[in-house]
Amino acid sequence: MKMDSQTLDGDITLIRLDGRLDIEGAQTLDQPFTYLTSTHPAKIAVDLSDVSFVASIGIRTLLAGARGQASRGGKLVLFGAQPMVLRVLQTAGVDQLLTLCADLDTARAALDA
């Protein structure tokens, strides 16, 4: 699992994930993702367009980041999930806990709302 981040206009942190969010991917991602999503309040958009698979441990990592933001007054949204990944997130009920957006523009609007 690869991760990179950048700051966009509007003080939005964009986190791009690339790979599989299985046990190996989640272990690789856990510390850097937790640091980016839990150390200070922020508006964070997580790009899932290059995530080919997500397991329950990967969902836990995403939810932990969102909880970290919520507890600090920030917000985290997910966007760009491939159909299979989106189906897994919806089946697990993640869409009831987090905002899932189709693209970056929709994610920006959700963060500004």
Residue pairs with C-beta under 8 A, 6 or more apart in sequence:
1 17
1 18
1 19
1 20
1 21
1 24
1 25
1 26
1 28
1 29
2 17
2 18
2 19
3 15
3 16
3 17
3 18
3 29
3 32
3 33
4 15
4 16
5 13
5 14
5 15
5 16
5 36
6 13
6 14
7 13
7 14
8 14
8 45
8 108
10 43
10 108
10 111
10 112
11 42
11 43
12 43
12 44
12 45
12 108
12 111
13 36
13 42
13 43
13 44
13 45
14 44
14 45
14 47
14 104
15 33
15 36
15 37
15 44
15 45
15 46
15 47
16 47
16 50
17 29
17 46
17 47
17 48
17 50
17 51
18 50
18 51
19 25
19 50
19 51
19 52
20 51
20 52
20 53
20 54
20 58
21 29
21 51
21 53
21 54
21 55
21 57
21 58
21 59
21 61
21 62
22 53
22 54
22 55
22 57
22 58
23 55
23 57
25 58
26 55
26 57
26 58
26 60
26 61
29 58
29 61
30 61
33 61
33 65
34 61
34 64
34 65
34 68
36 44
36 65
37 44
37 64
37 65
37 66
37 68
37 69
37 76
38 64
38 65
38 68
38 69
38 72
40 72
40 74
41 69
41 72
41 73
41 74
42 69
42 74
43 74
43 75
43 111
43 112
44 65
44 69
44 74
44 75
44 76
44 77
44 111
45 76
45 77
45 78
45 79
45 101
45 104
45 107
45 108
45 111
46 62
46 65
46 76
46 77
46 78
46 79
47 79
47 80
47 104
48 54
48 78
48 79
48 80
48 81
48 82
48 85
49 79
49 80
49 81
49 82
51 81
51 82
51 85
52 82
52 84
52 85
53 84
53 85
54 85
54 88
54 89
56 92
59 88
59 89
59 92
59 94
62 78
62 94
62 98
63 94
63 97
63 98
65 76
66 76
66 97
66 98
69 75
69 76
70 76
75 110
75 111
76 98
77 98
77 99
77 100
77 101
77 107
77 110
77 111
78 89
78 94
78 98
78 99
78 100
78 101
78 107
79 100
79 101
79 102
79 103
79 104
79 106
79 107
80 101
80 102
80 103
80 104
81 89
81 100
86 100
89 95
89 100
90 100
94 100
99 107
99 110
101 107
101 110
